[in-house]
Amino acid sequence: MSGHSTFDPKNPALKWFEARLPILGLAHSSFVAYPTPKNLNYWWTFGAILSMMLGVQIITGIVLVMHYTPHVDMAFNSVEHIMRDVNYGWLIRYMHANGASMFFIAVYVHIFRGVYYGSYKDPREVLWILGVVIFLLMMATGFMGYVLPWGQMSLWGAIVITNLFSAIPFVGEAVTTWLWGGFAVDNPTLNRFFSLHYLLPFMIAGVVGLHVWALHVSGQNNPTGVEVKSSSDTVPFTPYATVKDAFGMVCFLIFFAWFLFYVPNYLGHADNYIPANPLSTPAHIVPEWYFLPFYAILRAIPDKLGGVIAMFAAIVVLFFLPWLDTSKVRSARYRPLYRQFFWVLLAVCLGLGYIGAMPPEGWYIVIGRLLTAYYFLHFLVILPLLGFIEKPLPLPASITEAVLAKNGAAKPAVGA
Amino acid sequence: MATPSVVEPTRRDFLYIATGAVAAVGGAAAVWPFIAQMNPDASTLALASTDVNIGAIAEGSAITIKWRGKPVFIRHRTPKEIEDAKAVPMADLIDQDARNPNLTGDNTQATDAHRAAEGKENWIIMIGTCTHLGCVPIGQSGNFGGWFCPCHGSHYDTAGRIRQGPAPENLHIPPYQFTNDTTIRIG
């Protein structure tokens, strides 16, 4: 998207069109001629996988809307109607419901890849921030989508999450009444969630456009974290990255298909097949799995406003990550201490997810608090200090040198 | 032509600012209906009051009715529950406000008398929404024999006062009145 296009059509009709709207040249320079670092590994295919999942969600979602009724008296039955009566309705709904989970699995891999290889550092801060914005939009979309089937988990999830805003001092109650359009989560709430659930994916698509734009301005990071220095460090996007991304997408689709056809309800909750009842809370309510770490942080703080602040702070801290990490070295490959703290952070996030799924009692509360404290300690204390304490390993002079050193070292091993 | 050393505001500067100000007010006025439409509509506001017959509720039992989309607990308390609630010193309470809009007068301390129906201390009528994040607490459970919220572990006593857990306030009491001995009007 930056620089002069090398696209040079021979066909006179294309030439005529290109002179008037150079969109083919834009596509060519972005996805064909675009130079990608030659050492990208499979963790870099998750960007393409995420684009694919956004497409899957938008297409299946538009189809589901053709059969769904956003009204408290009819929503639950209309979803059952999709499952039982609509041609291939079961397939399309399971694709959409499991697709949301797959989308979050892919985004978490994508985020942790960026964290491991330092992809958020200068000059990619805006690229990273746009990514966090997409993550927030995904969370809002996922939450509102889960409300639409109007089962027990839909309703009580909506009640608990919207009540988070009642913790705001002075105006909390007015804000929740405004969000609900009433004195409780009811039909007006379902209607507006439906409207916004349809809108937000297109906003995500827009921010993804900005994300890709920013990516193509700064160029991709790579496993060494060393910037591209010459054309020998890169290969053209097509066919190299295109084919690698396509292979990654196919492998991910196999994983998706396994959930879709063998355990389509594994990631959901049985309680959501009970119609919503505003007079009875299920004994154990938990959000969708992808919110569990944040839910654990919310519950770790024994104060309503404090819990809500901590939960939002857990996401807000990600916006500041490019400045909290003081190390000049990007990739964890050359950061012996950071590499260990990375795996601890990953374990802590998984631990928080586990605690979020457990009832708030006994040891679960204590462990939840310790993990929450560590999560913030990692970003606010460990990362800033590590840049000063850690002695990084020597960096390769270029990507080419790193690639040759690796392959050169492998050769004698084969002969031996 | 000499350049003035101090730039005086001109009539054109005034026009820019005045035009900008009118545009800002106009923009805000145009946004207002789009924000206000999300507040409760006339039909939601019209569901204001509900009459409930409580004659059939035996001592030690309770019913839950729906008012404005929310559950309302109506409990016929046992003498033991009343004694338990009365025995709690004010200093033990997390929230010392009765959260009772039916109280007249300046004293709104969360005593049992201020929580129960006026002059009918065996009746307690409360909105059954946990003041933490809005789940419906379960009756006759928890560490204080009152209500327990399963979502995040808030314990309420037999007068619906928060005693332990993340909820910040006592269970709220809706506006209500006894229209006769066996009927209450909520709202």
Contacts between the chains, C-beta under 8 A, distances in Angstrom:
chain1	res1	chain2	res2	distance
A	156	B	135	6.6
A	156	B	151	7.7
A	159	B	133	7.2
A	159	B	134	4.4
A	159	B	135	6.9
A	160	B	133	4.4
A	160	B	134	6.3
A	160	B	135	6.7
A	160	B	151	6.4
A	162	B	134	7.7
A	163	B	132	7.5
A	163	B	133	4.1
A	163	B	134	4.0
A	164	B	133	6.7
A	166	B	133	7.9
A	166	B	134	7.6
A	177	B	39	6.8
A	177	B	40	6.4
A	178	B	35	7.9
A	178	B	38	5.4
A	178	B	39	5.5
A	179	B	38	7.3
A	180	B	40	7.8
A	181	B	38	5.6
A	181	B	39	6.8
A	181	B	40	5.9
A	181	B	41	6.9
A	181	B	44	7.0
A	182	B	40	4.9
A	182	B	44	4.5
A	182	B	68	7.4
A	182	B	69	5.9
A	183	B	40	6.8
A	183	B	44	7.3
A	183	B	68	4.1
A	183	B	69	5.7
A	183	B	70	6.2
A	184	B	68	6.6
A	184	B	69	3.4
A	184	B	70	4.8
A	184	B	129	7.9
A	185	B	69	7.6
A	186	B	44	7.7
A	186	B	69	4.7
A	188	B	40	7.6
A	188	B	41	7.0
A	188	B	44	6.9
A	192	B	38	6.8
A	278	B	66	6.9
A	278	B	69	6.3
A	278	B	70	7.3
A	278	B	71	6.8
A	279	B	64	5.4
A	279	B	66	6.4
A	279	B	71	4.7
A	279	B	128	7.8
A	279	B	136	6.6
A	280	B	136	6.3
A	281	B	135	4.2
A	281	B	136	4.5
A	281	B	149	7.9
A	281	B	150	6.4
A	281	B	151	6.5
A	282	B	150	8.0
A	283	B	150	5.2
A	284	B	150	6.8
A	285	B	135	7.0
A	285	B	150	7.6
A	285	B	151	5.5
A	299	B	152	5.8
A	299	B	166	7.7
A	301	B	166	7.9
A	302	B	165	7.7
A	302	B	166	5.7
A	303	B	166	6.5
A	303	B	168	7.7
A	304	B	132	5.7
A	304	B	133	7.8
A	304	B	166	5.6
A	304	B	167	7.0
A	304	B	168	4.9
A	305	B	168	7.8
A	307	B	166	6.5
A	360	B	152	5.6
A	360	B	153	4.7
A	361	B	153	6.5
